[in-house]
């Protein structure tokens, strides 16, 4: 009796994962996971909202009457400082969001979540992209609460909704940019306790050695030079110009290039920082192991 060979079953061709498409998809999945984790931790969400509000009330009502704004009329008084202050608070808030990126990635490393991601068929860069994207998106709610608080204390937008929207886009871009710095730092941290300190250590000089809260004219000359080229100073000044708030700069006076072109300098700074820290963070992530 003749032997017949078993019928051959045609296997489907192997699916190839497009580098860009699947990388973006994986990153969005990780971002969604991080945002859901925030919603399931209402205490963390509450304190992330209440802290910048406290800064607004503290500076507006405690220091507002004692800090004159150059170029503002004497009659404006504290109200001029409140309008000067709010873009600075916005800038400080998006800068300090980098600390949550540092702590978040360090926590994932210490709990072994990164090892679980490594075992999945996903782009390695998607983990970092998802973390930084989620941290930037989370700030939309924070900025909305801050804007409402600012309106309550006397801050106003004078240049229309379009320019104000562009200002908020710049703030979110800066938040996404510094989140990559925070992630890079967090990948070197052995635990969340150390990450909390390291995540804030560089943010204090970045924030307070700027024009966020006080005009540069009252600073020593060497500090004015640093503050003038501080990317946060350009971001805050750009927001003041876009919102139509007092800038703290005197008309007719010459200022360093970043303060003469704050929007351009902010965009350039973000591009340079991303070009430096995305590869550094990705390389550290590939070479690191869970603690």
DODREN-976342 format. One record per residue: x, y, z of N, C-alpha, C in turn; chain; residue number from 1. Coordinates in steps of 0.2 Angstrom, whole numbers, m for minus. Example, Ala and Ser with C-alpha at 12.3 -4.5 7.8 and 13.67 -1.06 7.14 Angstrom:
BEGIN
PT  n.px  n.py  n.pz ca.px ca.py ca.pz  c.px  c.py  c.pz kette  nr
PT    66   m28    39    62   m22    39    66   m16    39     A   1
PT    64   m11    35    68    m5    36    64     0    39     A   2
//
This chain:
BEGIN
PT  n.px  n.py  n.pz ca.px ca.py ca.pz  c.px  c.py  c.pz kette  nr
PT     4    m6     0     0     0     0     4     6     0     A   1
PT     3    11    m5     7    16    m5     7    21     1     A   2
PT    12    24     3    12    28     9    11    35     6     A   3
PT     6    39     9     5    46     7     8    51    12     A   4
PT    11    56    10    14    61    14     8    65    17     A   5
PT     9    67    23     4    71    26     3    78    23     A   6
PT    m3    80    23    m3    87    19     1    92    23     A   7
PT     4    97    19     7   102    21     3   108    23     A   8
PT     4   111    29     0   117    31     4   123    29     A   9
PT     1   127    26     5   134    24     4   138    30     A  10
PT    10   140    33    11   144    38    10   152    36     A  11
PT     7   156    40     7   163    38    14   166    38     A  12
PT    15   171    34    22   174    34    23   177    41     A  13
PT    29   177    43    30   181    50    29   188    49     A  14
PT    26   191    54    25   198    54    31   202    57     A  15
PT    32   207    53    38   212    55    35   218    58     A  16
PT    38   220    64    36   225    67    39   232    65     A  17
PT    36   236    62    39   242    59    42   246    65     A  18
PT    48   248    64    52   251    69    49   257    72     A  19
PT    46   262    68    43   268    70    36   267    73     A  20
PT    32   263    69    25   262    71    25   258    77     A  21
PT    28   253    78    27   249    84    31   252    90     A  22
PT    36   256    89    39   260    94    35   265    97     A  23
PT    31   269    93    26   273    95    20   270    99     A  24
PT    18   264    96    12   261    99    14   258   106     A  25
PT    20   255   107    23   253   113    23   259   118     A  26
PT    26   264   116    27   270   120    20   273   123     A  27
PT    15   273   118     9   275   120     5   270   126     A  28
PT     7   264   125     4   259   130     7   260   136     A  29
PT    14   261   136    17   262   143    15   269   146     A  30
PT    14   274   142    11   280   144     4   279   147     A  31
PT     0   276   144    m6   274   147    m6   271   154     A  32
PT    m1   266   154     0   262   160     2   267   166     A  33
PT     6   272   164     9   277   170     3   282   172     A  34
PT    m1   284   167    m7   288   168   m12   285   173     A  35
PT   m13   278   171   m18   275   175   m15   274   182     A  36
PT    m9   273   183    m6   272   189    m7   278   194     A  37
PT    m6   284   190    m7   290   194   m15   291   196     A  38
PT   m19   289   192   m26   290   194   m28   285   199     A  39
PT   m24   280   200   m26   275   205   m22   277   212     A  40
PT   m18   282   212   m15   285   218   m17   292   219     A  41
PT   m23   293   221   m26   300   222   m22   304   226     A  42
PT   m19   301   232   m15   305   236    m9   309   232     A  43
PT    m6   305   228     0   308   224    m3   313   219     A  44
PT    m9   312   216   m12   317   212   m14   323   216     A  45
PT   m16   322   222   m19   328   226   m13   333   227     A  46
PT    m7   330   230    m1   334   232     2   337   226     A  47
PT     2   334   220     5   337   214     1   343   212     A  48
PT    m5   343   214    m9   349   212    m9   354   217     A  49
PT    m9   352   224    m9   357   229    m2   361   230     A  50
PT     3   358   228    10   361   230    11   367   226     A  51
PT    10   367   219    10   373   215     5   379   217     A  52
PT    m1   377   219    m6   382   222    m3   385   228     A  53
PT     0   381   233     3   384   239     9   390   237     A  54
PT    13   388   232    18   393   229    15   399   227     A  55
PT     9   398   223     6   404   221     3   409   226     A  56
PT     0   406   231    m3   410   237     3   413   241     A  57
PT     8   409   242    14   411   246    17   417   243     A  58
PT    19   417   237    23   422   233    18   428   232     A  59
PT    12   427   230     7   432   229     5   437   235     A  60
PT     4   433   240     2   437   246     7   439   251     A  61
PT    12   435   251    18   436   256    23   441   254     A  62
PT    25   439   247    31   443   244    29   448   239     A  63
PT    22   447   237    20   451   231    21   459   232     A  64
PT    19   461   238    20   469   239    27   471   240     A  65
PT    32   467   241    39   469   243    43   468   237     A  66
PT    41   466   231    45   465   225    43   469   220     A  67
PT    46   475   218    44   479   213    46   476   206     A  68
PT    42   477   201    43   474   194    45   480   190     A  69
PT    51   480   187    54   485   183    49   486   177     A  70
PT    48   492   175    44   494   170    36   495   171     A  71
PT    34   492   177    27   493   179    26   499   183     A  72
PT    20   502   182    18   508   185    18   507   193     A  73
PT    20   512   197    19   512   204    12   510   207     A  74
PT     7   512   203     1   511   205    m1   504   205     A  75
PT     2   500   200     0   493   199     2   489   206     A  76
PT     8   490   209     9   487   215     9   480   215     A  77
PT     6   477   220     6   469   220     2   466   214     A  78
PT    m2   469   211    m6   466   206    m1   465   200     A  79
PT     4   470   199     9   469   193    13   463   195     A  80
PT    15   462   201    19   457   203    15   450   202     A  81
PT     9   450   203     5   443   203     5   441   195     A  82
PT     4   446   191     4   445   184    12   443   182     A  83
PT    16   446   185    23   444   183    25   437   186     A  84
PT    22   435   192    23   429   195    21   423   192     A  85
PT    15   423   189    11   417   187    15   413   181     A  86
PT    18   417   176    22   413   172    28   410   175     A  87
PT    31   413   180    36   410   184    34   404   188     A  88
PT    28   404   190    26   398   194    24   392   189     A  89
PT    22   394   183    21   389   177    27   386   176     A  90
PT    33   390   175    39   387   173    42   383   179     A  91
PT    41   385   185    44   381   190    40   374   191     A  92
PT    34   374   189    30   368   190    32   363   185     A  93
PT    33   365   178    35   361   173    42   358   174     A  94
PT    46   363   177    53   360   178    53   355   184     A  95
PT    50   356   189    50   352   195    46   345   193     A  96
PT    43   345   188    40   338   186    45   333   184     A  97
PT    51   336   182    57   331   181    58   327   187     A  98
PT    57   329   193    58   325   199    54   319   199     A  99
PT    48   320   197    43   314   197    46   309   192     A 100
PT    49   311   186    52   306   181    57   302   185     A 101
PT    62   306   188    67   303   192    65   297   197     A 102
PT    60   299   201    57   295   206    54   289   203     A 103
PT    50   290   197    46   285   194    50   280   191     A 104
PT    55   282   187    59   277   184    63   273   189     A 105
PT    66   276   194    69   273   199    65   268   203     A 106
PT    59   269   204    54   265   207    53   259   203     A 107
PT    52   260   196    51   254   192    57   250   192     A 108
PT    63   253   192    69   249   192    69   245   198     A 109
PT    68   248   204    69   244   210    64   239   211     A 110
PT    58   239   209    52   234   209    53   229   204     A 111
PT    57   229   199    58   224   194    53   225   188     A 112
PT    49   231   188    45   232   183    49   232   176     A 113
PT    54   235   176    58   236   170    60   229   168     A 114
PT    62   224   172    64   218   170    58   214   166     A 115
PT    52   216   168    46   213   165    45   216   158     A 116
PT    46   223   158    46   226   151    51   223   146     A 117
PT    57   221   149    62   218   145    60   211   142     A 118
PT    56   208   146    54   201   143    49   201   138     A 119
PT    46   207   137    41   208   132    43   210   125     A 120
PT    40   208   120    42   210   113    40   217   111     A 121
PT    44   221   114    43   228   113    49   232   113     A 122
PT    49   238   110    54   242   109    57   245   116     A 123
PT    63   244   117    66   246   123    65   254   125     A 124
PT    66   258   119    65   265   120    58   267   122     A 125
PT    53   262   121    46   264   122    45   265   129     A 126
PT    49   262   134    48   262   141    50   270   143     A 127
PT    55   272   140    57   279   142    52   284   139     A 128
PT    50   283   133    46   287   129    39   288   133     A 129
PT    37   282   135    30   282   138    31   285   145     A 130
PT    36   285   149    37   288   155    37   295   154     A 131
PT    41   298   150    42   305   149    35   308   146     A 132
PT    32   305   141    26   307   139    20   307   144     A 133
PT    20   302   148    15   302   153    16   308   158     A 134
PT    22   309   160    24   315   165    22   322   162     A 135
PT    23   322   155    21   329   152    13   329   152     A 136
PT    10   324   150     2   324   149    m1   326   156     A 137
PT     2   323   161    m1   324   168    m1   331   170     A 138
PT     4   335   167     4   342   169    m1   346   166     A 139
PT    m5   344   161   m10   347   158   m15   349   164     A 140
PT   m17   344   168   m22   345   173   m19   350   178     A 141
PT   m12   350   180    m9   354   185    m9   361   182     A 142
PT    m7   362   176    m7   369   173   m14   372   173     A 143
PT   m19   368   172   m26   370   172   m28   373   179     A 144
PT   m26   369   184   m28   371   191   m24   377   193     A 145
PT   m18   378   190   m14   384   192   m17   390   188     A 146
PT   m19   389   182   m22   395   179   m28   397   182     A 147
PT   m32   393   185   m38   395   188   m36   399   195     A 148
PT   m31   396   198   m29   399   204   m26   406   202     A 149
PT   m22   407   197   m20   413   195   m25   418   193     A 150
PT   m30   416   190   m36   420   189   m39   423   195     A 151
PT   m39   419   200   m42   420   206   m38   426   210     A 152
PT   m32   425   210   m27   430   213   m26   436   209     A 153
PT   m28   437   203   m28   443   199   m24   443   193     A 154
PT   m21   437   191   m18   436   185   m22   436   179     A 155
PT   m20   439   173   m25   439   167   m20   438   161     A 156
PT   m24   436   156   m21   435   149   m23   440   145     A 157
PT   m19   444   142   m20   450   138   m19   450   131     A 158
PT   m16   444   128   m14   444   121   m19   439   117     A 159
PT   m24   437   120   m29   432   117   m27   425   118     A 160
PT   m32   421   116   m32   414   117   m26   410   113     A 161
PT   m25   413   107   m21   409   102   m13   409   105     A 162
PT   m11   415   107    m4   416   110    m4   413   117     A 163
PT    m9   413   120    m9   409   127    m9   402   126     A 164
PT   m12   399   121   m11   392   119    m4   390   117     A 165
PT    m1   394   113     6   393   112    10   393   118     A 166
PT     9   398   123    13   398   129    12   391   133     A 167
PT     6   389   133     5   382   137     9   376   133     A 168
PT     9   377   126    12   372   122    20   372   124     A 169
PT    22   378   124    30   379   126    31   376   133     A 170
PT    26   377   138    27   374   144    27   367   144     A 171
PT    23   364   140    22   356   140    29   353   136     A 172
PT    31   357   131    37   355   128    43   355   133     A 173
PT    43   360   137    49   361   141    48   355   147     A 174
PT    42   354   149    41   348   154    43   342   151     A 175
PT    42   340   144    44   334   141    51   334   141     A 176
PT    54   339   139    62   340   139    65   338   145     A 177
PT    63   342   150    67   340   157    65   333   160     A 178
PT    59   331   157    58   324   160    63   319   157     A 179
PT    66   320   152    71   315   149    78   316   154     A 180
PT    79   322   156    85   323   161    83   319   167     A 181
PT    77   320   170    75   316   176    75   309   175     A 182
PT    73   306   169    74   299   168    81   297   168     A 183
PT    85   301   165    92   299   164    95   298   171     A 184
PT    94   303   176    96   303   182    93   297   186     A 185
PT    87   296   185    84   290   189    86   284   187     A 186
PT    89   283   181    92   276   179    98   275   183     A 187
PT   101   280   186   107   279   190   106   278   197     A 188
PT   100   279   199    98   279   207    97   272   209     A 189
PT   100   270   215    99   263   218    92   262   221     A 190
PT    89   268   223    82   267   226    78   274   226     A 191
PT    72   273   228    68   279   227    70   285   232     A 192
PT    72   283   238    74   288   243    80   292   240     A 193
PT    85   289   237    90   293   234    88   297   228     A 194
PT    83   294   224    81   297   218    77   304   220     A 195
PT    73   304   226    70   310   228    75   316   229     A 196
PT    80   314   232    85   319   233    89   322   227     A 197
PT    91   317   223    94   318   216    90   322   211     A 198
PT    84   320   212    79   323   207    78   330   208     A 199
PT    78   332   214    77   339   216    83   344   216     A 200
PT    89   340   217    95   344   218    97   349   213     A 201
PT    96   347   207    98   351   201    93   356   199     A 202
PT    86   355   202    81   359   200    80   366   204     A 203
PT    83   365   210    83   372   214    87   377   211     A 204
PT    93   376   209    97   382   206    94   383   199     A 205
PT    92   378   195    88   380   189    83   385   190     A 206
PT    79   384   195    73   388   196    74   394   199     A 207
PT    78   394   205    78   400   208    84   405   206     A 208
PT    88   402   202    93   406   198    91   408   191     A 209
PT    85   411   191    82   413   185    77   419   187     A 210
PT    73   421   181    69   427   182    62   424   184     A 211
PT    61   418   187    55   415   188    51   420   194     A 212
PT    55   422   199    51   425   204    53   432   205     A 213
PT    60   434   203    62   441   204    65   443   198     A 214
PT    65   450   197    69   452   191    76   451   191     A 215
PT    79   451   186    87   450   186    91   456   188     A 216
PT    88   462   188    92   468   189    94   468   197     A 217
PT    91   464   201    93   464   208    98   459   210     A 218
PT   100   455   205   105   450   206   112   452   205     A 219
PT   117   449   208   124   451   206   125   450   199     A 220
PT   131   453   196   132   453   189   133   446   187     A 221
PT   137   442   190   139   435   188   133   431   188     A 222
PT   128   432   193   122   428   193   117   430   187     A 223
PT   117   437   186   113   439   180   115   435   174     A 224
PT   122   435   173   124   431   167   121   424   166     A 225
PT   122   420   172   120   414   172   112   413   171     A 226
PT   108   418   174   101   418   174    99   420   167     A 227
PT   103   424   164   101   426   157   101   420   152     A 228
PT   106   416   153   106   410   148   103   404   151     A 229
PT   100   404   157    96   399   159    90   398   155     A 230
PT    89   391   152    83   390   148    77   392   151     A 231
PT    76   391   158    70   392   161    68   400   161     A 232
PT    73   404   162    72   411   161    69   413   154     A 233
PT    72   410   149    69   411   142    62   409   142     A 234
PT    60   403   145    54   400   145    49   404   148     A 235
PT    51   407   154    46   411   158    45   418   155     A 236
PT    50   421   152    50   427   148    45   426   142     A 237
PT    46   421   139    42   419   133    35   419   135     A 238
PT    33   416   140    26   415   142    24   422   144     A 239
PT    28   426   148    26   433   150    24   437   143     A 240
PT    28   436   138    27   440   132    20   437   129     A 241
PT    19   431   129    14   428   125     7   429   129     A 242
PT     8   429   136     2   431   140     0   438   140     A 243
PT     5   442   138     4   450   139     5   452   146     A 244
PT     9   449   150    11   450   157    17   455   157     A 245
PT    18   458   163    24   462   164    30   457   163     A 246
PT    35   460   159    41   455   158    47   457   163     A 247
PT    47   463   166    52   464   171    58   467   167     A 248
PT    57   469   161    63   472   157    61   479   155     A 249
PT    66   483   155    65   490   154    65   491   146     A 250
PT    61   495   143    61   497   136    67   501   134     A 251
PT    70   499   129    76   503   126    82   500   129     A 252
PT    82   496   134    88   493   137    90   486   133     A 253
PT    97   485   132    99   480   128   100   474   133     A 254
PT    98   468   131    98   462   135   102   456   131     A 255
PT   105   451   135   108   446   131   103   443   126     A 256
PT   106   439   121   102   436   116    96   432   118     A 257
PT    97   428   123    91   423   125    85   427   128     A 258
PT    87   433   131    81   437   133    78   442   128     A 259
PT    82   443   123    79   447   117    75   442   113     A 260
PT    77   436   113    73   431   108    71   425   112     A 261
PT    67   426   117    65   420   122    62   414   119     A 262
PT    57   415   114    54   410   111    59   405   107     A 263
PT    63   409   103    68   405    99    73   401   104     A 264
PT    75   405   109    80   401   113    77   396   117     A 265
PT    71   396   119    67   390   122    67   384   117     A 266
PT    65   386   111    65   380   106    71   377   105     A 267
PT    76   381   104    83   379   103    86   375   109     A 268
PT    84   377   115    87   374   121    83   367   122     A 269
PT    77   367   121    73   360   121    76   355   116     A 270
PT    78   358   110    80   353   105    87   351   107     A 271
PT    91   355   109    98   353   111    98   348   117     A 272
PT    94   349   122    93   345   128    91   338   126     A 273
PT    86   338   122    83   332   119    88   328   115     A 274
PT    92   331   111    97   328   107   103   325   111     A 275
PT   104   328   117   109   325   122   106   320   126     A 276
PT   101   321   129    98   316   135    94   310   132     A 277
PT    91   311   126    88   305   124    93   299   123     A 278
PT    98   300   119   103   295   118   106   293   124     A 279
PT   108   297   129   111   295   135   106   291   139     A 280
PT   100   293   140    95   289   144    94   282   140     A 281
PT    93   282   134    92   276   130    98   271   131     A 282
PT   104   274   131   110   269   132   111   267   139     A 283
PT   109   271   144   109   269   151   104   264   152     A 284
PT    98   264   149    93   260   150    95   253   147     A 285
PT    98   253   141   100   246   138   105   243   142     A 286
PT   110   247   146   115   244   149   114   242   157     A 287
PT   108   245   159   106   244   166   102   238   167     A 288
PT   102   236   174    99   230   176    95   232   182     A 289
PT    89   228   184    85   230   189    89   229   196     A 290
PT    89   234   200    92   234   207    89   229   212     A 291
//
